[in-house]
Amino acid sequence: MFACDAGMGSSAMGASVLRNKFKKAGLQDIDVTNTAISNLPDDADLIVTHQDLTDRAKAKRPDAEHISVANFMNSPKYEELVDRLKK
């Protein structure tokens, strides 16, 4: 789940980038969506946020894994996640 203030724009672009990386890696069974932090669903198990918003997302969903990025469009954390999930 990608989360930002409004759940549109940057988080939608980031979700699209990661969805494409997953597809290229053969990980098509993983659902990548985006939403506003205030609308994070109870079943979100991994949440990607901009580093300025991570604390808010953690407060909303403390039980989820959180990945904090500096840039939704190009983060080395995406490749790390792809590699981890491929194993």
C-alpha positions in Angstrom: 0.0 0.0 0.0 1.3 3.4 -0.9 0.0 6.2 1.3 0.2 10.0 1.2 -1.8 12.9 2.4 -4.6 12.7 -0.2 -4.0 9.2 -1.7 -3.6 10.5 -5.2 -0.8 12.0 -7.3 2.5 11.0 -5.9 1.4 7.8 -4.2 -0.5 6.7 -7.3 2.7 7.2 -9.4 4.8 5.3 -6.8 2.3 2.4 -6.8 2.5 2.3 -10.5 6.3 2.2 -10.5 6.4 -0.6 -8.0 3.6 -2.5 -9.7 5.7 -2.5 -12.9 8.9 -3.6 -11.1 6.9 -6.5 -9.5 5.6 -7.4 -13.0 9.1 -7.5 -14.5 10.3 -9.6 -11.6 7.4 -12.1 -12.1 5.6 -11.1 -8.9 2.2 -10.4 -10.4 0.2 -11.9 -7.5 1.1 -9.0 -5.2 -1.6 -6.3 -5.0 -0.1 -2.7 -5.0 -2.6 0.1 -4.3 -2.6 3.6 -3.0 -4.7 5.6 -0.5 -4.6 8.5 1.9 -3.0 7.8 5.3 -6.3 8.4 7.0 -7.9 5.7 4.9 -5.3 2.9 5.4 -7.2 -0.4 5.5 -6.8 -2.8 8.4 -5.3 -5.5 6.2 -2.5 -3.4 4.8 0.6 -5.3 5.8 3.3 -3.2 4.1 3.0 0.6 3.7 5.3 2.8 1.6 5.3 6.5 2.5 7.4 9.6 1.8 9.9 10.0 4.7 8.0 13.1 5.8 4.8 11.1 6.3 6.1 7.8 7.8 5.4 8.8 11.4 1.8 9.5 10.6 1.4 6.2 8.8 3.0 4.3 11.7 0.6 6.0 14.2 -2.3 4.9 12.0 -1.1 1.3 11.4 1.6 0.5 14.0 1.3 -3.3 13.3 2.3 -3.0 9.5 5.8 -3.0 8.0 6.7 0.6 6.9 9.1 1.6 4.1 10.1 5.2 4.1 11.3 6.7 0.8 12.7 10.1 -0.2 11.2 9.9 -3.7 8.1 7.9 -4.8 9.3 7.8 -8.4 12.8 6.5 -7.9 13.8 4.8 -4.7 16.5 2.1 -4.2 14.1 0.6 -1.6 11.9 -0.7 -4.4 14.7 -2.9 -5.8 15.5 -4.1 -2.2 11.8 -5.0 -1.7 11.6 -6.8 -5.1 14.8 -8.8 -4.3 13.5 -9.7 -0.8 10.1 -10.9 -2.2 11.7 -13.0 -5.0 13.5 -15.0 -2.3 
